[in-house]
Amino acid sequence: MLNKIFAFRVFAAALALIIASARPAGAEAIHPEAAGAVLMDSKTGRVLWGKNERAPLPMASTTKIMTAVVALENADLADIVTVSGKAAGQPQVKMNLNAGEKIKMEYLMYALMLQSSNDAAVAIAEHVGGNVQAFCAMMTAKARELGAADTIFETPNGLDAGGHHSTAYDMALITRYALENSAFRDIIATPSVTCSSDRQRYDIVNKNRLLTEYRGCIGVKTGFTNSAGHCFVGAADRGGMRLISVVLASGWGSHGKEQKWRDTREILDYGFGNFEYETILEAGADMGIVFVERSRTPSVRARSADGLMLPLSESERASVEIVPEKPGAVRAPVVKDQQLGVAKIFLAGELVKEIPLLAETGAERHDLKTSMEKVLNTWFEMGTNQQVDVVLPEFYLIR
């Protein structure tokens, strides 16, 4: 099967942002009813707000975000899927597929993400993983790869089962990754689609009301079970900023059904209304000099290997601190782009990121030993083309 590799690359844990627990000023002004919720900036992964965001909770059909991720990475949308009796026998909500029916993977994906079809989820799982259990193992493994450490998938459709759970934070991580895939984005933003199998026609309508009710909304997925309550993962783009909102257990019954939309609007409004991107450090920024010993080059400049941009609230901007940590001097030789230290970036006293500081230029070693080696090697190159290594007593070496 043709693999579809997502363009997004997950940063190494050592360089990841670690300010997920920060609570910017004004965060107390919002009061969503969800038991677990989070607001994440998609570009940087920074958590802008949270409520029990690390608490393990059932996540209902928001599960299907990961079902789609694993399917897109391990199958082709043009694949023809043969529906099993197990898939056809899944409970509502469903497409009402029949055992033996043949249908394109693409159409199952629309049914999965637009109307949350449970039979489509199992058909996808069996086609990609061979069986549901193996596919769920793939889903959990993918979660670990993305840093979603408190997520276990035991079903591909989100129906309550055993230890099937996630957290608001983990679901935001998974969604952040999924949104980097153009096929995923196209599917979740589709209002409706008509398709057919070898037996029947299907009219599939997107259940995400915010696509038409919230400016900039691009997805993502509703969810409900008796244990999970009403859940929703939403995402919206405005002014070059993409925010992800997750609400788990916004309530039950008709109240919960409406509350998940209210919770999501409140959280996204808070994000778009209070944060703007701020360049904290430019890539290649001058971070001072480092003196060089045993060289005719007295010093080299240290420059930041990368830049850093973060979404900040107005009150946070004054709390940013950049602390270069580098030695006062190093011994030659120094090579260009050699790491000389790090720049530690703090926000309100919390470490955000460490960025390597690299040597702008090199500096050759120059002392009595290296000078004599150069002279002798030049002489030998004129004759024998052989090099020598001069061994001098320690007291000859310049300190």
Helices and strands as residue ranges (DSSP letters): G 13-15, G 27-29, E 36-41, E 47-51, G 60-63, H 64-74, E 80-82, H 85-88, E 102-104, H 105-114, H 118-129, H 132-145, H 168-178, H 182-188, E 192-196, E 201-205, H 210-213, E 217-225, E 229-238, E 241-248, H 253-274, E 276-281, E 286-293, E 299-304, E 308-312, G 314-319, E 320-325, E 329-331, E 339-347, E 350-359, H 368-383, G 394-396
